[in-house]
Amino acid sequence: MQNHDNSRRRFLGNMLSLAGGSALPFTLNLAAMGTAAAENATDYKALVCLFLTGGNDHYNTVLDTQKAAWDAYRNIRTTEGGTSIALPFINEPGGVLTIAPATPQSDHSFALHPQLGPMATLFAKNRMAILTNVGTLTQPLTMTQYQAGSAAVPPRLFSHNDQQAMWQTSQAEAAAGSGWGGRLGDILAASNATSTFTCISNGGNALFLSGRQVRQYQVGGAAIVPIRHLDDQLFGAPTGSNPLRQVISGYQSDVFRRDHAAVTTRAINAESLLGTAMAPAGAGGVPDPTPYINPNTGLAGVNPLAVQLQTIARIIAGRSTLGAKRQVFYVSLNGFDTHDDQRVNHANLMAKVAHAVAYFDLILGALQGTNMRNQVTLFTASDFGRTLTSNGDGTDHGWGAHHFIVGGAVKGRDVYGSMPQAGLGHNLDVGSGALLPTTSVDQYGATLAGWFGLSAPQIGDIFPNISRFSNRNLGFMGA
């Protein structure tokens, strides 16, 4: 009977989502295909979105080391007073790290930030790819169209809230109701024994994971967030055992309180199930991350991003107990709005990212005795890129930026997309070196969704702007 109830709820959810719509036949067919795709998902796959909150400085993350490009970069990032936020060259102390793409580009050569050594290693081992100049777009856009205002652009460019919403949902903040990670979950949740653990955030309440039907499940850092003291005795009296559990989850005559009790009961049950399923941290489970070294102070400490990824790995290790076939995860790292102290702050952020991603890759290589690298793909996202020009010792809000995709299924050791030319005033410079994107977030996400097993119509439902772009598969994922 319970399975029939679940099916009925899913059917009604699909019908309700059509209310007032003008594309009933297409969407009805899409719902049916979603169920079929879910039933055919017999393997396991997971996507992990690593959101670099604040707008990562891509110019100091992935660099073009061709002479003309490097000279322009160094000159522009040095202010009149002689303060520079440019990084040292390859052969200088602490210089950038050369990488060699499998597909050479005659007019570009590439390097990574000096603190991204572990990621340069992943790149060399074919488990990391780079996607250049990707950003929020509602349609292909030229500089002429942008300057003339003759084509649609994402609303409120350079605004943190709006561009975070655009990255995570393909809609502006005011209109954003569901994220594309959550919409992925809507289609594929039926492949899981319970939809509760389809979309899981370890980076707070993530718009990215909000579905039309699926709700995100949130964990906190190293642990599940519990409702505490459920089974405590009241003042030590046996007759007062479990008072909190009874109050918050017992039967209530009032409809509102009864619904609240039902939600609370589901939360208690979900915590119990996940706590039983996920692997423990440390010895006998998922090993703890090694200490991370702050490159500015030399001091060792705990990397909160690595802890978030450890918890994600522990959940993935429990996939069989949970009956999970498709999962979407979200983790985040704050601090990328580097208007000041650019070189110092950004170096520390890059060290945290590299340490955490390399740890996650290592753990996935032998997760509870199984190599899960081919089943799990991590990708980066951020509000926007930053300006090439310096404001003195920092950078300001930009638009397009470069991003990383990591995993065994990635067609690694290559650079995808169109690397912009050097300097200022070129055909992608919307001002101060902020880049007009040449690849849209929709194309980025559609490529990942295709690897996840979704059909072209399903991808069109998740990414409403994708039909306007001719290239819907950027080629950085394997079969």
C-alpha positions in Angstrom: 0.0 0.0 0.0 2.9 2.4 0.8 4.3 1.9 -2.7 0.9 2.8 -4.2 0.8 5.9 -2.0 4.2 7.0 -3.2 3.3 6.5 -6.8 0.0 8.4 -6.4 1.8 11.3 -4.7 4.4 11.4 -7.4 1.7 11.3 -10.1 -0.3 14.1 -8.4 2.9 16.1 -8.0 3.5 15.9 -11.7 -0.1 16.9 -12.4 0.0 19.8 -10.1 3.2 21.1 -11.6 1.3 21.4 -14.9 -1.5 23.7 -13.5 -1.7 26.8 -15.6 1.0 25.6 -18.0 0.8 25.9 -21.8 2.9 22.8 -22.6 0.8 20.1 -21.2 1.6 17.3 -23.7 5.3 17.9 -23.6 5.5 18.1 -19.8 3.2 15.1 -19.3 5.5 13.1 -21.6 8.5 14.5 -19.6 7.1 13.2 -16.3 6.6 9.8 -17.8 10.1 9.7 -19.2 11.4 10.8 -15.8 9.8 7.8 -14.2 11.2 5.5 -17.0 14.7 7.0 -16.6 14.6 6.5 -12.9 13.5 2.9 -13.2 16.3 2.2 -15.6 19.0 3.7 -13.3 20.5 0.5 -11.9 24.0 1.9 -11.4 25.1 4.6 -8.9 26.1 8.2 -9.8 26.5 11.3 -7.7 27.1 15.0 -8.6 28.8 17.3 -6.0 28.5 21.0 -6.5 31.4 22.9 -4.8 30.2 26.5 -4.6 32.9 29.2 -4.1 30.8 31.8 -2.4 31.6 35.4 -3.2 33.0 35.3 -6.7 36.3 33.5 -7.3 39.1 35.4 -9.0 39.6 33.2 -12.0 42.4 35.4 -13.3 44.6 34.1 -10.4 43.2 30.6 -10.6 43.8 29.5 -14.2 46.4 31.6 -16.0 47.6 32.1 -19.6 51.4 32.1 -19.6 52.0 33.0 -23.2 54.4 36.0 -23.2 51.9 38.6 -24.5 49.2 37.3 -22.2 51.5 37.2 -19.2 52.9 40.6 -19.8 49.4 42.1 -20.0 48.3 40.3 -16.9 51.3 41.4 -14.9 51.1 45.1 -16.0 47.3 45.4 -15.5 47.4 43.8 -12.1 50.0 46.3 -10.9 48.7 49.6 -9.7 50.5 53.0 -10.2 51.8 52.8 -6.6 53.6 49.6 -7.5 51.3 47.3 -5.5 50.7 44.1 -7.4 48.2 41.3 -7.1 49.9 39.4 -10.0 51.3 36.0 -9.1 55.0 35.1 -9.7 55.9 33.6 -13.0 56.8 29.9 -13.5 60.5 30.2 -12.8 60.2 32.6 -9.9 60.0 31.6 -6.3 56.5 30.5 -5.5 55.6 30.8 -9.1 52.5 29.5 -10.9 52.3 25.8 -11.8 52.5 24.8 -15.5 49.9 22.3 -16.8 50.0 20.6 -20.2 46.6 20.0 -21.8 46.2 16.9 -23.9 44.9 19.2 -26.7 47.5 22.0 -27.1 46.3 25.5 -28.0 48.7 27.3 -30.2 47.8 30.8 -28.9 47.6 29.9 -25.1 49.7 28.0 -22.5 48.3 27.3 -19.1 49.2 27.4 -15.4 47.4 27.1 -12.1 47.7 29.1 -8.9 50.8 28.1 -6.8 48.6 26.6 -4.1 46.7 24.3 -6.5 49.5 21.7 -6.7 47.2 18.8 -5.7 44.8 19.8 -8.5 47.6 20.1 -11.0 48.4 16.5 -10.1 44.7 15.5 -10.7 44.9 17.3 -14.0 48.0 15.4 -15.1 46.3 12.1 -14.0 43.3 12.8 -16.4 40.9 13.2 -13.5 40.4 17.0 -13.8 39.3 19.2 -16.6 39.0 23.0 -16.9 36.1 24.9 -18.4 37.0 28.4 -19.4 34.8 31.6 -19.3 31.5 30.1 -18.2 28.9 32.3 -16.7 25.2 33.3 -16.5 23.5 33.8 -19.9 20.0 33.5 -21.1 21.0 33.2 -24.8 24.2 33.5 -26.8 25.4 37.1 -26.6 28.0 39.2 -28.5 29.7 42.3 -27.3 27.8 44.3 -30.0 24.5 43.1 -28.7 25.5 43.7 -25.1 26.6 47.3 -25.7 23.5 48.0 -27.8 21.1 46.4 -25.4 19.6 44.6 -28.3 19.5 41.1 -26.6 18.5 39.8 -23.2 21.1 39.6 -20.5 20.8 38.1 -17.0 19.2 40.7 -14.7 21.2 42.6 -12.2 24.6 41.5 -13.3 27.5 41.8 -10.7 25.0 41.4 -7.8 26.0 38.6 -5.5 22.4 37.4 -4.6 21.1 37.6 -8.1 24.1 35.9 -9.8 24.2 33.2 -7.2 20.5 32.6 -7.9 21.2 32.6 -11.7 24.0 30.1 -11.3 22.0 27.8 -9.1 18.6 28.0 -10.8 18.9 29.7 -14.3 16.5 32.3 -12.9 17.0 35.7 -11.2 16.6 35.8 -7.5 13.1 37.3 -7.5 11.8 34.5 -9.8 13.9 31.6 -8.5 11.8 28.8 -7.1 13.8 25.7 -7.8 17.5 25.0 -8.5 18.8 22.8 -11.3 20.2 20.3 -8.8 16.8 20.0 -7.2 15.1 19.6 -10.7 17.6 16.8 -11.4 16.4 15.3 -8.2 12.8 15.6 -9.2 13.3 13.5 -12.3 15.6 10.9 -10.7 14.3 10.6 -7.2 12.1 7.6 -8.1 15.3 5.5 -8.7 16.0 5.8 -4.9 14.4 3.8 -2.2 13.5 7.1 -0.5 13.5 10.5 -2.1 14.6 12.1 1.2 18.3 11.4 0.4 18.3 12.4 -3.3 19.4 16.0 -2.7 21.7 16.6 0.3 23.4 19.9 1.3 26.4 20.2 3.6 26.7 23.9 2.9 23.5 25.3 4.4 20.1 25.9 2.8 21.1 25.7 -0.9 18.8 27.1 -3.6 20.6 24.8 -6.0 19.0 21.7 -4.3 15.4 23.1 -4.1 13.2 20.9 -6.3 9.7 21.3 -7.5 8.8 18.2 -5.5 12.0 17.0 -3.9 13.1 18.7 -0.7 16.8 18.9 0.2 18.1 17.2 3.3 20.6 19.2 5.2 23.6 17.9 7.3 25.9 20.0 9.3 29.7 19.8 8.7 30.8 16.6 10.2 27.4 15.2 11.4 23.7 14.9 10.9 21.8 17.7 12.6 19.8 16.0 15.3 16.8 17.0 17.4 18.4 16.6 20.9 17.1 15.2 24.2 14.3 13.3 22.6 14.7 10.4 25.0 15.8 12.2 28.1 13.9 11.7 31.4 12.1 14.6 32.9 14.0 15.4 36.2 15.1 11.8 36.3 11.6 10.4 36.8 10.9 7.2 34.8 7.3 8.3 34.3 8.6 11.4 32.5 10.7 9.5 29.9 10.5 10.7 26.3 8.5 13.9 27.1 10.0 15.9 24.2 9.4 13.1 21.7 5.8 12.9 22.8 5.2 16.6 22.6 6.7 17.2 19.2 5.7 14.0 17.4 2.6 12.7 19.2 -0.9 12.9 17.8 -2.4 16.4 17.8 -6.1 17.3 17.2 -5.3 20.6 15.6 -4.5 20.2 11.9 -1.5 22.6 11.9 0.1 20.9 14.9 -0.6 17.5 13.4 1.2 18.4 10.2 4.1 19.8 12.2 4.2 16.5 14.1 4.3 14.6 10.9 7.2 16.7 9.6 9.1 16.2 12.8 8.5 12.5 12.8 9.9 12.2 9.3 12.9 14.2 10.4 13.5 11.9 13.3 13.1 8.8 11.2 15.4 10.2 8.4 18.1 11.0 11.0 17.9 7.5 12.3 18.1 5.9 8.9 21.0 8.1 7.6 22.9 7.7 10.9 22.7 3.9 10.5 23.6 3.9 6.9 26.5 6.3 6.6 30.0 5.1 7.3 31.7 6.3 10.5 34.4 8.9 10.4 38.0 7.9 11.2 39.4 4.4 11.8 37.2 1.7 10.3 35.2 4.1 8.2 36.1 7.2 6.1 39.5 8.4 7.2 39.7 11.9 8.6 41.4 14.6 6.4 45.0 15.3 7.1 45.7 18.7 8.6 45.6 21.6 6.1 48.5 24.0 6.2 47.8 27.7 5.9 50.3 28.9 3.2 50.5 32.4 4.8 51.2 31.3 8.4 52.5 27.8 8.0 50.1 26.7 10.8 48.2 23.4 10.5 44.5 23.3 11.1 41.2 21.7 10.2 39.9 22.5 6.7 36.1 22.8 7.0 35.6 22.1 3.3 37.5 18.8 3.6 35.2 17.9 6.6 32.1 18.7 4.5 33.4 16.4 1.7 34.3 13.7 4.3 30.6 13.7 5.4 29.5 13.4 1.7 31.8 10.5 1.2 30.4 8.8 4.4 26.9 9.2 2.9 28.0 7.8 -0.4 29.5 4.8 1.4 26.0 4.1 2.7 24.3 4.2 -0.7 23.3 0.5 -0.6 21.7 0.7 2.8 19.8 3.9 1.7 18.9 2.3 -1.7 20.3 5.3 -3.5 21.1 5.2 -7.2 21.3 9.0 -8.0 22.3 11.7 -5.5 23.1 15.4 -5.8 25.2 17.1 -3.1 26.2 20.6 -2.3 29.2 21.9 -0.4 30.5 25.5 -0.1 33.4 27.6 0.9 33.0 31.3 1.8 35.4 34.2 1.5 35.9 34.7 -2.3 34.7 38.3 -2.4 38.3 39.4 -2.4 38.1 43.2 -2.7 41.1 43.5 -0.3 44.2 41.5 0.5 43.8 39.6 -2.7 47.0 37.6 -2.8 47.0 36.6 0.9 43.3 35.7 1.2 43.0 34.1 -2.2 46.1 31.9 -1.6 44.6 30.5 1.6 41.3 29.8 -0.2 43.1 28.1 -3.1 45.0 25.9 -0.6 41.8 24.9 1.1 40.1 24.0 -2.2 43.1 22.0 -3.4 43.5 20.2 0.0 39.8 19.3 0.2 39.4 18.2 -3.5 42.5 16.0 -3.4 41.4 14.4 -0.1 38.0 13.7 -1.6 39.6 12.1 -4.7 41.8 10.0 -2.5 38.9 8.8 -0.4 36.8 7.9 -3.5 39.6 5.9 -4.9 39.1 3.3 -2.1 35.8 4.1 -0.4 35.0 1.1 1.9 37.2 -1.0 -0.5 35.5 0.2 -3.7 36.9 2.7 -6.3 34.0 5.2 -6.7 35.9 7.8 -8.8 34.0 6.9 -12.0 30.6 7.2 -10.2 31.1 10.6 -8.5 31.8 13.9 -10.3 32.6 17.2 -8.4 32.3 20.5 -10.2 32.9 24.1 -9.1 30.6 27.1 -9.3 30.7 30.7 -8.1 28.7 33.9 -8.1 30.9 35.3 -11.0 34.5 35.9 -11.9 36.3 39.1 -11.1 37.9 42.1 -12.9 41.3 41.9 -14.4 42.1 45.3 -13.1 43.1 45.8 -9.5 41.4 48.2 -7.1 44.7 48.5 -5.2 45.1 45.2 -3.4 42.0 43.4 -4.6 39.5 42.9 -7.4 35.9 43.8 -8.1 32.9 41.9 -9.4 33.1 40.4 -12.8 31.0 38.0 -14.9 32.5 34.9 -16.8 35.1 32.7 -15.0 37.0 29.5 -15.3 35.9 26.3 -13.4 37.1 22.8 -12.5 35.4 19.4 -13.1 36.9 16.5 -11.1 36.3 12.7 -11.3 37.1 9.4 -12.9 34.4 9.9 -15.6 35.8 13.3 -16.6 37.7 13.6 -19.8 40.6 15.1 -17.9 43.9 16.8 -18.8 42.2 19.2 -21.1 40.9 22.8 -21.3 37.4 23.2 -22.7 35.6 26.3 -23.9 37.2 29.5 -25.3 40.1 31.0 -23.4 39.8 34.8 -23.7 42.6 36.8 -25.3 44.9 38.8 -23.0 44.5 42.4 -21.8 41.7 44.9 -21.9 39.5 46.3 -24.6 39.0 43.0 -26.5 35.7 41.7 -27.8 34.8 40.0 -24.5 35.8 42.8 -22.1 32.6 44.4 -20.7 34.7 46.7 -18.5 37.9 46.5 -16.4 38.5 43.0 -17.8 35.2 41.5 -16.6 34.5 38.8 -19.2 31.4 38.4 -21.3 30.9 34.6 -21.0 31.3 32.4 -24.0 29.8 29.3 -22.3 26.6 29.4 -20.3 25.8 27.8 -17.0 23.0 25.9 -18.8 25.5 24.3 -21.2 27.8 23.4 -18.2 24.9 21.8 -16.3 23.4 20.1 -19.3 26.7 18.3 -20.0 26.7 17.0 -16.4 23.0 16.1 -16.6 23.7 14.1 -19.8 26.3 12.1 -17.9 23.8 11.6 -15.1 21.6 9.8 -17.7 19.0 12.4 -18.6 17.4 12.6 -22.1 17.4 15.8 -24.2 13.8 16.6 -23.3 14.5 16.2 -19.6 17.5 18.4 -19.9 15.4 21.0 -21.6 13.0 21.0 -18.7 15.8 21.5 -16.2 17.6 24.2 -18.1 14.9 26.4 -19.7 17.5 28.4 -21.8 19.4 25.5 -23.3 17.3 25.4 -26.5 18.9 28.7 -27.5 22.4 27.3 -27.5 23.6 25.1 -30.3 26.2 23.2 -28.3 24.5 21.3 -25.5 27.3 18.9 -24.7 30.6 20.5 -24.0 32.4 17.1 -24.2 34.2 17.1 -20.9 32.4 14.0 -19.6 32.8 10.4 -20.7 30.1 7.9 -21.3 
